[in-house]
Amino acid sequence: MPAKPSLVPPAERITGDLSEGADFISSIVAGLLIGLLLDAWLGIRPIMTVVWLLAGIGVGFWRLWRRSAELEDDAAGRGYGA
């Protein structure tokens, strides 16, 4: 009996080639929003915004680096590349 097709498409078909860029930008935006909310709540104006913005940038680059390593491993496993 053949496998039943899934009604939910794979993530690659939903996001296309924008997933890595969207991950990067969303990490930065999330860090910025958390920092702004904490600054407003604690009343210590730029400190938390700067800290959380830098954390968001760091997480964004880390996720890009991890995804790049996955793509390299996948390409090496298929015999592509130099």
VMD Tcl script that builds the backbone (N, CA, C; Angstrom):
set m [mol new atoms 246]
animate dup $m
set s [atomselect $m all]
$s set {name element resname resid chain x y z} {
  {N N MET 1 A 0.847 -1.171 0.000}
  {CA C MET 1 A 0.000 0.000 0.000}
  {C C MET 1 A 0.900 1.244 0.000}
  {N N PRO 2 A 0.694 2.191 -0.937}
  {CA C PRO 2 A 1.533 3.392 -0.998}
  {C C PRO 2 A 1.286 4.297 0.203}
  {N N ALA 3 A 2.321 5.084 0.501}
  {CA C ALA 3 A 2.219 6.014 1.631}
  {C C ALA 3 A 1.189 7.093 1.334}
  {N N LYS 4 A 0.462 7.442 2.356}
  {CA C LYS 4 A -0.562 8.479 2.224}
  {C C LYS 4 A 0.115 9.848 2.154}
  {N N PRO 5 A -0.224 10.664 1.151}
  {CA C PRO 5 A 0.409 11.978 1.051}
  {C C PRO 5 A -0.025 12.878 2.214}
  {N N SER 6 A 0.926 13.664 2.667}
  {CA C SER 6 A 0.654 14.580 3.769}
  {C C SER 6 A -0.062 15.828 3.253}
  {N N LEU 7 A -0.976 16.343 4.053}
  {CA C LEU 7 A -1.672 17.576 3.696}
  {C C LEU 7 A -0.838 18.812 4.005}
  {N N VAL 8 A 0.187 18.647 4.843}
  {CA C VAL 8 A 1.053 19.766 5.207}
  {C C VAL 8 A 2.302 19.700 4.347}
  {N N PRO 9 A 2.584 20.750 3.558}
  {CA C PRO 9 A 3.773 20.725 2.719}
  {C C PRO 9 A 5.039 20.858 3.567}
  {N N PRO 10 A 6.167 20.390 3.057}
  {CA C PRO 10 A 7.426 20.553 3.791}
  {C C PRO 10 A 7.759 22.018 3.988}
  {N N ALA 11 A 8.547 22.295 5.018}
  {CA C ALA 11 A 8.887 23.684 5.348}
  {C C ALA 11 A 9.590 24.384 4.197}
  {N N GLU 12 A 10.397 23.658 3.421}
  {CA C GLU 12 A 11.119 24.272 2.313}
  {C C GLU 12 A 10.165 24.835 1.259}
  {N N ARG 13 A 9.046 24.170 1.060}
  {CA C ARG 13 A 8.079 24.660 0.072}
  {C C ARG 13 A 7.329 25.872 0.583}
  {N N ILE 14 A 7.192 26.000 1.891}
  {CA C ILE 14 A 6.474 27.144 2.449}
  {C C ILE 14 A 7.357 28.383 2.445}
  {N N THR 15 A 8.586 28.250 2.933}
  {CA C THR 15 A 9.456 29.410 3.092}
  {C C THR 15 A 10.320 29.688 1.883}
  {N N GLY 16 A 10.572 28.686 1.052}
  {CA C GLY 16 A 11.420 28.888 -0.105}
  {C C GLY 16 A 12.841 29.213 0.300}
  {N N ASP 17 A 13.460 30.124 -0.402}
  {CA C ASP 17 A 14.842 30.506 -0.120}
  {C C ASP 17 A 14.939 31.615 0.916}
  {N N LEU 18 A 13.839 32.043 1.474}
  {CA C LEU 18 A 13.855 33.146 2.424}
  {C C LEU 18 A 14.033 32.690 3.862}
  {N N SER 19 A 14.086 31.402 4.116}
  {CA C SER 19 A 14.083 30.940 5.495}
  {C C SER 19 A 15.325 31.374 6.268}
  {N N GLU 20 A 16.504 31.317 5.664}
  {CA C GLU 20 A 17.712 31.714 6.380}
  {C C GLU 20 A 17.717 33.213 6.668}
  {N N GLY 21 A 17.342 33.998 5.688}
  {CA C GLY 21 A 17.277 35.439 5.899}
  {C C GLY 21 A 16.200 35.820 6.888}
  {N N ALA 22 A 15.079 35.127 6.822}
  {CA C ALA 22 A 13.999 35.405 7.767}
  {C C ALA 22 A 14.403 35.017 9.177}
  {N N ASP 23 A 15.138 33.918 9.338}
  {CA C ASP 23 A 15.652 33.537 10.651}
  {C C ASP 23 A 16.571 34.613 11.203}
  {N N PHE 24 A 17.461 35.100 10.364}
  {CA C PHE 24 A 18.415 36.120 10.789}
  {C C PHE 24 A 17.702 37.399 11.230}
  {N N ILE 25 A 16.802 37.889 10.388}
  {CA C ILE 25 A 16.094 39.132 10.689}
  {C C ILE 25 A 15.181 38.965 11.901}
  {N N SER 26 A 14.491 37.826 11.999}
  {CA C SER 26 A 13.577 37.636 13.128}
  {C C SER 26 A 14.336 37.546 14.452}
  {N N SER 27 A 15.543 36.999 14.441}
  {CA C SER 27 A 16.351 36.961 15.658}
  {C C SER 27 A 16.717 38.374 16.110}
  {N N ILE 28 A 17.089 39.211 15.160}
  {CA C ILE 28 A 17.448 40.591 15.487}
  {C C ILE 28 A 16.230 41.363 15.984}
  {N N VAL 29 A 15.109 41.222 15.291}
  {CA C VAL 29 A 13.889 41.934 15.688}
  {C C VAL 29 A 13.409 41.468 17.064}
  {N N ALA 30 A 13.481 40.163 17.302}
  {CA C ALA 30 A 13.060 39.646 18.611}
  {C C ALA 30 A 13.941 40.202 19.718}
  {N N GLY 31 A 15.251 40.220 19.504}
  {CA C GLY 31 A 16.153 40.791 20.502}
  {C C GLY 31 A 15.875 42.265 20.740}
  {N N LEU 32 A 15.623 43.007 19.679}
  {CA C LEU 32 A 15.322 44.429 19.806}
  {C C LEU 32 A 14.031 44.660 20.592}
  {N N LEU 33 A 12.988 43.902 20.265}
  {CA C LEU 33 A 11.709 44.079 20.962}
  {C C LEU 33 A 11.798 43.692 22.432}
  {N N ILE 34 A 12.500 42.605 22.725}
  {CA C ILE 34 A 12.671 42.219 24.131}
  {C C ILE 34 A 13.428 43.307 24.883}
  {N N GLY 35 A 14.487 43.834 24.283}
  {CA C GLY 35 A 15.250 44.905 24.921}
  {C C GLY 35 A 14.430 46.161 25.146}
  {N N LEU 36 A 13.640 46.551 24.165}
  {CA C LEU 36 A 12.805 47.745 24.326}
  {C C LEU 36 A 11.753 47.550 25.418}
  {N N LEU 37 A 11.147 46.363 25.450}
  {CA C LEU 37 A 10.149 46.099 26.492}
  {C C LEU 37 A 10.771 46.081 27.882}
  {N N LEU 38 A 11.930 45.471 28.011}
  {CA C LEU 38 A 12.603 45.456 29.314}
  {C C LEU 38 A 13.045 46.851 29.736}
  {N N ASP 39 A 13.525 47.649 28.799}
  {CA C ASP 39 A 13.902 49.030 29.123}
  {C C ASP 39 A 12.700 49.842 29.594}
  {N N ALA 40 A 11.562 49.676 28.927}
  {CA C ALA 40 A 10.360 50.401 29.334}
  {C C ALA 40 A 9.867 49.924 30.702}
  {N N TRP 41 A 9.966 48.616 30.947}
  {CA C TRP 41 A 9.476 48.056 32.208}
  {C C TRP 41 A 10.400 48.401 33.370}
  {N N LEU 42 A 11.727 48.330 33.148}
  {CA C LEU 42 A 12.693 48.584 34.213}
  {C C LEU 42 A 13.108 50.044 34.313}
  {N N GLY 43 A 12.886 50.817 33.282}
  {CA C GLY 43 A 13.222 52.235 33.287}
  {C C GLY 43 A 14.716 52.512 33.153}
  {N N ILE 44 A 15.463 51.621 32.533}
  {CA C ILE 44 A 16.901 51.821 32.334}
  {C C ILE 44 A 17.169 51.918 30.831}
  {N N ARG 45 A 16.887 53.014 30.276}
  {CA C ARG 45 A 16.708 53.274 28.858}
  {C C ARG 45 A 17.530 52.453 27.870}
  {N N PRO 46 A 18.786 52.715 27.601}
  {CA C PRO 46 A 19.377 52.008 26.451}
  {C C PRO 46 A 20.064 50.683 26.787}
  {N N ILE 47 A 20.212 50.360 28.055}
  {CA C ILE 47 A 21.057 49.223 28.424}
  {C C ILE 47 A 20.508 47.904 27.888}
  {N N MET 48 A 19.281 47.589 28.224}
  {CA C MET 48 A 18.718 46.303 27.808}
  {C C MET 48 A 18.509 46.222 26.297}
  {N N THR 49 A 18.204 47.347 25.673}
  {CA C THR 49 A 18.037 47.346 24.223}
  {C C THR 49 A 19.342 46.951 23.543}
  {N N VAL 50 A 20.441 47.531 23.994}
  {CA C VAL 50 A 21.740 47.222 23.400}
  {C C VAL 50 A 22.122 45.765 23.668}
  {N N VAL 51 A 21.934 45.319 24.903}
  {CA C VAL 51 A 22.304 43.945 25.261}
  {C C VAL 51 A 21.498 42.938 24.450}
  {N N TRP 52 A 20.185 43.105 24.404}
  {CA C TRP 52 A 19.337 42.137 23.703}
  {C C TRP 52 A 19.469 42.252 22.192}
  {N N LEU 53 A 19.752 43.445 21.683}
  {CA C LEU 53 A 19.998 43.582 20.248}
  {C C LEU 53 A 21.267 42.831 19.861}
  {N N LEU 54 A 22.323 42.975 20.651}
  {CA C LEU 54 A 23.553 42.232 20.381}
  {C C LEU 54 A 23.327 40.725 20.513}
  {N N ALA 55 A 22.519 40.317 21.484}
  {CA C ALA 55 A 22.195 38.892 21.628}
  {C C ALA 55 A 21.431 38.395 20.404}
  {N N GLY 56 A 20.493 39.178 19.905}
  {CA C GLY 56 A 19.743 38.798 18.711}
  {C C GLY 56 A 20.632 38.681 17.486}
  {N N ILE 57 A 21.577 39.596 17.346}
  {CA C ILE 57 A 22.517 39.532 16.232}
  {C C ILE 57 A 23.381 38.280 16.355}
  {N N GLY 58 A 23.844 38.007 17.570}
  {CA C GLY 58 A 24.657 36.805 17.792}
  {C C GLY 58 A 23.902 35.532 17.479}
  {N N VAL 59 A 22.666 35.439 17.922}
  {CA C VAL 59 A 21.846 34.258 17.647}
  {C C VAL 59 A 21.574 34.137 16.155}
  {N N GLY 60 A 21.332 35.257 15.495}
  {CA C GLY 60 A 21.096 35.231 14.051}
  {C C GLY 60 A 22.290 34.696 13.285}
  {N N PHE 61 A 23.495 35.180 13.627}
  {CA C PHE 61 A 24.703 34.681 12.961}
  {C C PHE 61 A 24.956 33.216 13.293}
  {N N TRP 62 A 24.700 32.819 14.545}
  {CA C TRP 62 A 24.894 31.429 14.932}
  {C C TRP 62 A 23.980 30.510 14.128}
  {N N ARG 63 A 22.721 30.916 13.957}
  {CA C ARG 63 A 21.778 30.094 13.182}
  {C C ARG 63 A 22.185 30.018 11.714}
  {N N LEU 64 A 22.686 31.134 11.146}
  {CA C LEU 64 A 23.174 31.110 9.767}
  {C C LEU 64 A 24.381 30.183 9.631}
  {N N TRP 65 A 25.276 30.234 10.589}
  {CA C TRP 65 A 26.468 29.398 10.558}
  {C C TRP 65 A 26.094 27.917 10.647}
  {N N ARG 66 A 25.158 27.610 11.548}
  {CA C ARG 66 A 24.714 26.226 11.708}
  {C C ARG 66 A 24.035 25.719 10.429}
  {N N ARG 67 A 23.197 26.544 9.818}
  {CA C ARG 67 A 22.522 26.146 8.578}
  {C C ARG 67 A 23.523 25.971 7.437}
  {N N SER 68 A 24.529 26.841 7.386}
  {CA C SER 68 A 25.559 26.729 6.373}
  {C C SER 68 A 26.330 25.419 6.529}
  {N N ALA 69 A 26.635 25.024 7.761}
  {CA C ALA 69 A 27.326 23.758 8.008}
  {C C ALA 69 A 26.458 22.576 7.579}
  {N N GLU 70 A 25.149 22.665 7.816}
  {CA C GLU 70 A 24.242 21.596 7.377}
  {C C GLU 70 A 24.245 21.474 5.859}
  {N N LEU 71 A 24.229 22.595 5.161}
  {CA C LEU 71 A 24.237 22.574 3.700}
  {C C LEU 71 A 25.553 22.021 3.166}
  {N N GLU 72 A 26.677 22.375 3.817}
  {CA C GLU 72 A 27.970 21.842 3.396}
  {C C GLU 72 A 28.035 20.340 3.596}
  {N N ASP 73 A 27.540 19.856 4.739}
  {CA C ASP 73 A 27.532 18.420 5.006}
  {C C ASP 73 A 26.652 17.688 3.993}
  {N N ASP 74 A 25.518 18.287 3.672}
  {CA C ASP 74 A 24.608 17.672 2.699}
  {C C ASP 74 A 25.263 17.597 1.318}
  {N N ALA 75 A 25.931 18.681 0.925}
  {CA C ALA 75 A 26.600 18.698 -0.378}
  {C C ALA 75 A 27.767 17.724 -0.411}
  {N N ALA 76 A 28.505 17.594 0.682}
  {CA C ALA 76 A 29.630 16.667 0.738}
  {C C ALA 76 A 29.125 15.231 0.673}
  {N N GLY 77 A 27.984 14.971 1.286}
  {CA C GLY 77 A 27.422 13.632 1.255}
  {C C GLY 77 A 26.924 13.223 -0.115}
  {N N ARG 78 A 26.559 14.180 -0.917}
  {CA C ARG 78 A 26.068 13.887 -2.264}
  {C C ARG 78 A 27.177 13.886 -3.310}
  {N N GLY 79 A 28.383 14.286 -2.899}
  {CA C GLY 79 A 29.511 14.287 -3.839}
  {C C GLY 79 A 29.626 15.559 -4.651}
  {N N TYR 80 A 28.977 16.630 -4.234}
  {CA C TYR 80 A 29.106 17.897 -4.947}
  {C C TYR 80 A 30.270 18.686 -4.381}
  {N N GLY 81 A 30.690 19.670 -5.111}
  {CA C GLY 81 A 31.736 20.562 -4.627}
  {C C GLY 81 A 33.128 20.090 -5.039}
  {N N ALA 82 A 34.107 20.840 -4.559}
  {CA C ALA 82 A 35.484 20.548 -4.945}
  {C C ALA 82 A 36.093 19.457 -4.118}
}
mol reanalyze $m
mol bondsrecalc $m
mol representation Tube
mol addrep $m
